[in-house]
């Protein structure tokens, strides 16, 4: 698979938030402002990319029957490092999103990418997939954060937890509508490219 295709597939076609619906808890809880959304997006990206790279490098040494505990241990290690770094260098931001940074270790998006890709693929392919998934998640949470922050100016409910569900639902509906239109457009097969069913039937 070409390099760009692997990246775009992870970021768009298999977007963790809008397509696979993974990591929705922090997505909804932290996206009340762009700053908070960006902080969680960066923290999640560091944990995802670091954990995926380490698992890919050591996958041959991880016993199959204890692979999940090993994966969780690796994710927890990177989550702890991110927590300590944010406490040291971005304490104000950390105070606002601390809870959801700490539970990155339980984020299904990260564990899914490690189980499906990092545990089976080479380091290069794993990094492309992890970077694509990180960019896709960041795009989703930043879009939701920007939408909620703008809508909250005239619609205060958008900044509250119920507003997160409403705005996220609308964005998800728009995403699905666009994907549906693209699928219908791509499904059309030109007449001259359709198989000749009559000749095939005559050969039976």
GIWO-V171820 format. One record per pair of residues at least 24 apart in sequence whose ideal C-beta (glycine too) atoms are under 10 Angstrom apart, sorted by the first residue. I is the first residue (numbers start at 1). J is the second residue. D is the distance in Angstrom with one decimal. If there is no record, write none. Layout:
i=I j=J d=D
i=I j=J d=D
This chain:
i=1 j=125 d=8.2
i=1 j=128 d=9.2
i=3 j=124 d=8.4
i=3 j=125 d=9.0
i=3 j=128 d=6.3
i=4 j=128 d=8.9
i=4 j=132 d=9.8
i=5 j=128 d=9.4
i=5 j=132 d=9.9
i=6 j=117 d=9.5
i=6 j=121 d=9.5
i=6 j=124 d=9.4
i=6 j=125 d=6.5
i=6 j=126 d=10.0
i=6 j=127 d=9.9
i=6 j=128 d=4.6
i=6 j=129 d=6.2
i=6 j=131 d=9.6
i=6 j=132 d=6.9
i=7 j=127 d=9.6
i=7 j=128 d=5.0
i=7 j=129 d=7.8
i=7 j=130 d=9.9
i=7 j=131 d=6.4
i=7 j=132 d=4.3
i=7 j=133 d=9.5
i=7 j=135 d=7.9
i=7 j=136 d=9.7
i=8 j=128 d=9.8
i=8 j=132 d=6.8
i=8 j=135 d=9.5
i=8 j=136 d=9.3
i=9 j=128 d=9.4
i=9 j=129 d=8.2
i=9 j=132 d=6.9
i=9 j=133 d=9.9
i=9 j=136 d=9.7
i=10 j=113 d=7.9
i=10 j=117 d=8.3
i=10 j=128 d=7.2
i=10 j=129 d=4.7
i=10 j=130 d=7.7
i=10 j=131 d=7.7
i=10 j=132 d=2.8
i=10 j=133 d=4.7
i=10 j=134 d=8.7
i=10 j=135 d=8.1
i=10 j=136 d=6.5
i=10 j=137 d=10.0
i=11 j=128 d=9.9
i=11 j=129 d=9.5
i=11 j=131 d=8.2
i=11 j=132 d=4.0
i=11 j=133 d=6.9
i=11 j=134 d=8.4
i=11 j=135 d=4.8
i=11 j=136 d=3.9
i=11 j=137 d=8.8
i=11 j=138 d=9.2
i=11 j=139 d=7.3
i=11 j=140 d=9.9
i=12 j=132 d=8.1
i=12 j=135 d=9.2
i=12 j=136 d=6.6
i=12 j=139 d=8.9
i=12 j=179 d=9.4
i=13 j=132 d=9.4
i=13 j=136 d=9.2
i=13 j=179 d=9.0
i=14 j=112 d=9.7
i=14 j=113 d=9.4
i=14 j=116 d=9.6
i=14 j=129 d=9.0
i=14 j=132 d=8.3
i=14 j=133 d=7.6
i=14 j=136 d=7.7
i=15 j=109 d=10.0
i=15 j=132 d=9.1
i=15 j=133 d=8.2
i=15 j=135 d=9.4
i=15 j=136 d=4.2
i=15 j=137 d=7.6
i=15 j=139 d=7.7
i=15 j=140 d=6.4
i=15 j=175 d=8.0
i=15 j=179 d=9.8
i=16 j=44 d=9.3
i=16 j=48 d=9.2
i=16 j=107 d=9.0
i=16 j=108 d=8.6
i=16 j=109 d=4.2
i=16 j=110 d=8.9
i=16 j=112 d=7.8
i=16 j=113 d=7.8
i=16 j=132 d=9.6
i=16 j=133 d=5.5
i=16 j=134 d=8.8
i=16 j=136 d=5.7
i=16 j=137 d=4.8
i=16 j=138 d=9.9
i=16 j=140 d=7.4
i=16 j=141 d=10.0
i=17 j=109 d=7.8
i=17 j=133 d=9.8
i=17 j=136 d=7.1
i=17 j=137 d=5.7
i=17 j=138 d=9.6
i=17 j=139 d=8.5
i=17 j=140 d=3.6
i=17 j=141 d=7.0
i=17 j=143 d=9.3
i=17 j=144 d=8.4
i=17 j=168 d=8.7
i=17 j=171 d=9.4
i=17 j=172 d=8.5
i=17 j=175 d=9.2
i=18 j=136 d=7.9
i=18 j=137 d=9.5
i=18 j=139 d=8.8
i=18 j=140 d=5.5
i=18 j=143 d=9.0
i=18 j=144 d=9.7
i=18 j=168 d=9.3
i=18 j=171 d=7.5
i=18 j=172 d=5.9
i=18 j=174 d=9.4
i=18 j=175 d=4.6
i=18 j=176 d=8.0
i=18 j=179 d=8.8
i=19 j=136 d=8.3
i=19 j=140 d=9.5
i=19 j=172 d=9.6
i=19 j=175 d=7.9
i=19 j=176 d=9.0
i=19 j=179 d=8.0
i=20 j=108 d=8.7
i=20 j=109 d=7.4
i=20 j=112 d=7.4
i=20 j=113 d=9.9
i=20 j=133 d=9.3
i=20 j=136 d=9.3
i=20 j=137 d=10.0
i=21 j=108 d=9.3
i=21 j=109 d=9.7
i=21 j=172 d=8.3
i=22 j=107 d=7.5
i=22 j=108 d=4.6
i=22 j=109 d=4.0
i=22 j=110 d=8.8
i=22 j=111 d=9.1
i=22 j=112 d=6.2
i=22 j=113 d=9.1
i=22 j=133 d=9.3
i=22 j=137 d=8.5
i=23 j=48 d=9.9
i=23 j=104 d=9.0
i=23 j=106 d=9.8
i=23 j=107 d=5.1
i=23 j=108 d=6.4
i=23 j=109 d=4.0
i=23 j=110 d=8.0
i=23 j=112 d=9.4
i=23 j=133 d=9.8
i=23 j=137 d=6.3
i=23 j=140 d=8.6
i=23 j=141 d=8.5
i=24 j=107 d=10.0
i=24 j=108 d=9.1
i=24 j=109 d=9.3
i=24 j=140 d=9.5
i=24 j=164 d=9.7
i=24 j=165 d=9.7
i=24 j=168 d=7.7
i=24 j=172 d=9.7
i=25 j=100 d=7.6
i=25 j=103 d=7.9
i=25 j=106 d=8.8
i=25 j=107 d=8.3
i=25 j=108 d=9.3
i=26 j=97 d=8.2
i=26 j=99 d=9.0
i=26 j=100 d=4.3
i=26 j=101 d=8.5
i=26 j=103 d=7.4
i=26 j=104 d=7.6
i=26 j=106 d=9.8
i=26 j=107 d=7.0
i=26 j=109 d=9.4
i=26 j=137 d=9.5
i=26 j=141 d=7.8
i=27 j=100 d=9.4
i=27 j=107 d=9.9
i=27 j=109 d=9.4
i=27 j=137 d=7.8
i=27 j=140 d=6.5
i=27 j=141 d=5.3
i=27 j=144 d=6.5
i=27 j=145 d=9.4
i=27 j=164 d=8.3
i=27 j=168 d=7.2
i=28 j=100 d=10.0
i=28 j=141 d=9.3
i=28 j=144 d=7.8
i=28 j=148 d=9.8
i=28 j=161 d=7.4
i=28 j=163 d=9.7
i=28 j=164 d=4.2
i=28 j=165 d=6.6
i=28 j=167 d=9.2
i=28 j=168 d=6.0
i=29 j=97 d=8.4
i=29 j=99 d=8.1
i=29 j=100 d=5.8
i=29 j=103 d=10.0
i=29 j=161 d=7.5
i=29 j=164 d=7.2
i=30 j=96 d=8.1
i=30 j=97 d=5.1
i=30 j=99 d=9.1
i=30 j=100 d=5.2
i=30 j=101 d=8.9
i=30 j=141 d=7.2
i=30 j=144 d=9.4
i=30 j=145 d=7.8
i=30 j=164 d=9.3
i=31 j=140 d=8.9
i=31 j=141 d=5.4
i=31 j=142 d=8.2
i=31 j=143 d=8.7
i=31 j=144 d=4.2
i=31 j=145 d=4.2
i=31 j=146 d=8.8
i=31 j=147 d=8.5
i=31 j=148 d=5.9
i=31 j=149 d=8.8
i=31 j=159 d=10.0
i=31 j=163 d=9.9
i=31 j=164 d=6.3
i=31 j=167 d=8.3
i=31 j=168 d=7.9
i=32 j=96 d=9.1
i=32 j=97 d=10.0
i=32 j=144 d=9.3
i=32 j=145 d=7.1
i=32 j=148 d=5.8
i=32 j=149 d=7.3
i=32 j=152 d=7.9
i=32 j=158 d=8.6
i=32 j=159 d=5.3
i=32 j=160 d=8.0
i=32 j=161 d=8.6
i=32 j=163 d=8.3
i=32 j=164 d=7.2
i=33 j=96 d=8.4
i=33 j=97 d=9.9
i=33 j=145 d=6.0
i=33 j=146 d=9.1
i=33 j=148 d=7.7
i=33 j=149 d=5.4
i=33 j=152 d=8.9
i=33 j=159 d=8.1
i=34 j=141 d=9.5
i=34 j=142 d=6.5
i=34 j=143 d=9.8
i=34 j=144 d=9.7
i=34 j=145 d=4.6
i=34 j=146 d=5.4
i=34 j=147 d=9.8
i=34 j=148 d=9.0
i=34 j=149 d=5.7
i=34 j=150 d=9.4
i=35 j=92 d=9.5
i=35 j=93 d=6.8
i=35 j=96 d=8.2
i=35 j=97 d=9.3
i=35 j=145 d=8.1
i=35 j=149 d=9.0
i=36 j=93 d=7.3
i=36 j=96 d=5.7
i=36 j=97 d=5.4
i=36 j=100 d=8.9
i=36 j=141 d=9.1
i=36 j=145 d=6.7
i=36 j=149 d=9.6
i=37 j=97 d=9.0
i=37 j=138 d=8.3
i=37 j=140 d=9.2
i=37 j=141 d=4.5
i=37 j=142 d=5.2
i=37 j=143 d=8.7
i=37 j=144 d=6.9
i=37 j=145 d=3.2
i=37 j=146 d=7.8
i=37 j=148 d=8.8
i=37 j=149 d=8.8
i=38 j=93 d=8.8
i=38 j=138 d=7.9
i=38 j=141 d=8.2
i=38 j=142 d=6.4
i=38 j=145 d=7.5
i=39 j=86 d=7.5
i=39 j=90 d=6.9
i=39 j=92 d=9.9
i=39 j=93 d=4.7
i=39 j=94 d=7.9
i=39 j=96 d=7.7
i=39 j=97 d=5.5
i=39 j=100 d=9.4
i=39 j=101 d=7.8
i=39 j=141 d=9.9
i=40 j=93 d=9.4
i=40 j=96 d=9.8
i=40 j=97 d=5.5
i=40 j=100 d=6.0
i=40 j=101 d=6.8
i=40 j=104 d=8.2
i=40 j=137 d=9.1
i=40 j=138 d=9.0
i=40 j=141 d=6.4
i=40 j=142 d=9.8
i=40 j=145 d=9.1
i=41 j=134 d=7.8
i=41 j=135 d=9.1
i=41 j=137 d=6.6
i=41 j=138 d=3.8
i=41 j=139 d=8.5
i=41 j=140 d=8.8
i=41 j=141 d=5.2
i=41 j=142 d=6.3
i=41 j=145 d=8.9
i=42 j=82 d=8.7
i=42 j=86 d=9.2
i=42 j=90 d=9.4
i=42 j=93 d=9.8
i=42 j=134 d=9.0
i=42 j=138 d=7.7
i=43 j=78 d=9.6
i=43 j=79 d=8.3
i=43 j=82 d=4.9
i=43 j=83 d=8.4
i=43 j=85 d=8.8
i=43 j=86 d=6.8
i=43 j=90 d=9.5
i=43 j=93 d=9.6
i=43 j=94 d=9.3
i=43 j=97 d=7.9
i=43 j=100 d=8.7
i=43 j=101 d=5.1
i=43 j=102 d=9.9
i=43 j=104 d=6.4
i=44 j=79 d=9.5
i=44 j=82 d=8.7
i=44 j=100 d=9.3
i=44 j=101 d=8.6
i=44 j=104 d=5.9
i=44 j=107 d=6.7
i=44 j=109 d=7.6
i=44 j=110 d=7.2
i=44 j=133 d=9.4
i=44 j=134 d=6.8
i=44 j=137 d=6.0
i=44 j=138 d=7.7
i=44 j=141 d=8.3
i=45 j=82 d=9.7
i=45 j=110 d=10.0
i=45 j=130 d=8.4
i=45 j=131 d=8.0
i=45 j=133 d=8.8
i=45 j=134 d=3.7
i=45 j=135 d=7.8
i=45 j=137 d=7.5
i=45 j=138 d=6.4
i=46 j=78 d=6.8
i=46 j=79 d=9.2
i=46 j=81 d=8.0
i=46 j=82 d=5.4
i=46 j=85 d=8.4
i=46 j=86 d=10.0
i=46 j=104 d=9.2
i=46 j=134 d=8.5
i=47 j=74 d=9.5
i=47 j=75 d=6.3
i=47 j=76 d=9.3
i=47 j=77 d=9.2
i=47 j=78 d=4.4
i=47 j=79 d=5.4
i=47 j=80 d=9.7
i=47 j=81 d=8.4
i=47 j=82 d=5.8
i=47 j=83 d=9.9
i=47 j=101 d=9.1
i=47 j=104 d=5.2
i=47 j=105 d=7.9
i=47 j=107 d=7.9
i=47 j=110 d=6.1
i=47 j=130 d=10.0
i=47 j=134 d=9.2
i=48 j=75 d=8.6
i=48 j=78 d=8.4
i=48 j=104 d=8.6
i=48 j=107 d=8.3
i=48 j=109 d=7.3
i=48 j=110 d=4.9
i=48 j=111 d=9.8
i=48 j=113 d=6.4
i=48 j=114 d=8.3
i=48 j=118 d=9.5
i=48 j=129 d=9.7
i=48 j=130 d=5.3
i=48 j=131 d=8.7
i=48 j=133 d=6.3
i=48 j=134 d=5.2
i=48 j=137 d=7.9
i=49 j=78 d=8.9
i=49 j=110 d=9.7
i=49 j=113 d=9.7
i=49 j=126 d=9.1
i=49 j=127 d=6.9
i=49 j=129 d=9.9
i=49 j=130 d=4.7
i=49 j=131 d=6.3
i=49 j=133 d=9.0
i=49 j=134 d=6.0
i=50 j=74 d=8.4
i=50 j=75 d=9.0
i=50 j=77 d=8.6
i=50 j=78 d=4.5
i=50 j=79 d=9.7
i=50 j=81 d=7.9
i=50 j=82 d=8.7
i=50 j=130 d=8.7
i=51 j=75 d=4.8
i=51 j=76 d=9.2
i=51 j=77 d=8.0
i=51 j=78 d=5.1
i=51 j=79 d=8.6
i=51 j=104 d=9.7
i=51 j=105 d=9.5
i=51 j=110 d=6.3
i=51 j=111 d=9.0
i=51 j=113 d=8.7
i=51 j=114 d=6.0
i=51 j=118 d=7.5
i=51 j=130 d=8.2
i=52 j=78 d=9.8
i=52 j=110 d=8.0
i=52 j=113 d=6.1
i=52 j=114 d=5.6
i=52 j=117 d=7.0
i=52 j=118 d=4.1
i=52 j=119 d=9.2
i=52 j=121 d=9.3
i=52 j=123 d=9.1
i=52 j=126 d=5.1
i=52 j=127 d=7.1
i=52 j=129 d=7.3
i=52 j=130 d=4.0
i=52 j=131 d=9.1
i=52 j=133 d=8.6
i=52 j=134 d=9.3
i=53 j=78 d=9.8
i=53 j=118 d=7.6
i=53 j=123 d=6.4
i=53 j=126 d=6.5
i=53 j=127 d=6.1
i=53 j=130 d=7.2
i=54 j=78 d=7.9
i=54 j=114 d=9.4
i=54 j=118 d=8.3
i=54 j=123 d=9.8
i=54 j=126 d=9.8
i=55 j=113 d=9.6
i=55 j=114 d=5.2
i=55 j=115 d=9.1
i=55 j=117 d=9.3
i=55 j=118 d=4.2
i=55 j=119 d=6.0
i=55 j=120 d=9.9
i=55 j=123 d=9.9
i=55 j=126 d=7.8
i=55 j=130 d=9.9
i=56 j=114 d=8.7
i=56 j=117 d=8.1
i=56 j=118 d=4.6
i=56 j=119 d=7.7
i=56 j=120 d=8.7
i=56 j=121 d=6.5
i=56 j=122 d=6.8
i=56 j=123 d=4.8
i=56 j=124 d=8.9
i=56 j=125 d=8.2
i=56 j=126 d=4.0
i=56 j=127 d=7.8
i=56 j=129 d=9.6
i=56 j=130 d=8.8
i=57 j=118 d=9.2
i=57 j=122 d=9.6
i=57 j=123 d=6.0
i=57 j=126 d=8.9
i=58 j=118 d=9.8
i=58 j=119 d=9.8
i=59 j=114 d=9.5
i=59 j=118 d=7.0
i=59 j=119 d=5.2
i=59 j=120 d=7.3
i=59 j=121 d=8.6
i=59 j=122 d=9.5
i=59 j=123 d=9.7
i=59 j=126 d=9.0
i=62 j=119 d=7.4
i=64 j=119 d=9.3
i=67 j=114 d=9.2
i=67 j=115 d=7.9
i=67 j=119 d=6.5
i=68 j=111 d=8.0
i=68 j=114 d=9.5
i=68 j=115 d=7.6
i=68 j=119 d=9.8
i=70 j=114 d=9.8
i=70 j=119 d=9.5
i=71 j=110 d=8.9
i=71 j=111 d=6.3
i=71 j=114 d=5.1
i=71 j=115 d=6.8
i=71 j=118 d=8.3
i=71 j=119 d=7.4
i=72 j=105 d=6.7
i=72 j=106 d=8.6
i=72 j=110 d=9.8
i=72 j=111 d=7.3
i=72 j=114 d=9.4
i=73 j=105 d=9.4
i=74 j=105 d=9.7
i=74 j=110 d=9.9
i=74 j=114 d=7.7
i=74 j=118 d=9.4
i=75 j=104 d=7.4
i=75 j=105 d=5.1
i=75 j=106 d=8.7
i=75 j=107 d=8.1
i=75 j=110 d=5.8
i=75 j=111 d=6.9
i=75 j=114 d=7.3
i=76 j=104 d=9.1
i=76 j=105 d=4.6
i=76 j=106 d=9.4
i=77 j=105 d=9.1
i=78 j=104 d=8.3
i=78 j=105 d=8.6
i=78 j=110 d=9.1
i=79 j=103 d=8.3
i=79 j=104 d=4.8
i=79 j=105 d=4.5
i=79 j=106 d=9.2
i=79 j=107 d=9.0
i=79 j=110 d=9.0
i=80 j=104 d=9.9
i=80 j=105 d=8.5
i=107 j=137 d=9.1
i=109 j=133 d=6.8
i=109 j=134 d=9.3
i=109 j=136 d=9.3
i=109 j=137 d=6.3
i=110 j=134 d=9.4
i=110 j=137 d=9.4
i=140 j=168 d=9.0
i=140 j=171 d=8.1
i=140 j=172 d=9.3
i=140 j=175 d=8.8
i=141 j=168 d=10.0
i=143 j=167 d=9.6
i=143 j=168 d=9.7
i=143 j=171 d=6.3
i=143 j=174 d=10.0
i=143 j=175 d=9.4
i=144 j=168 d=5.7
i=144 j=170 d=9.9
i=144 j=171 d=6.2
i=144 j=172 d=9.6
i=147 j=171 d=6.5
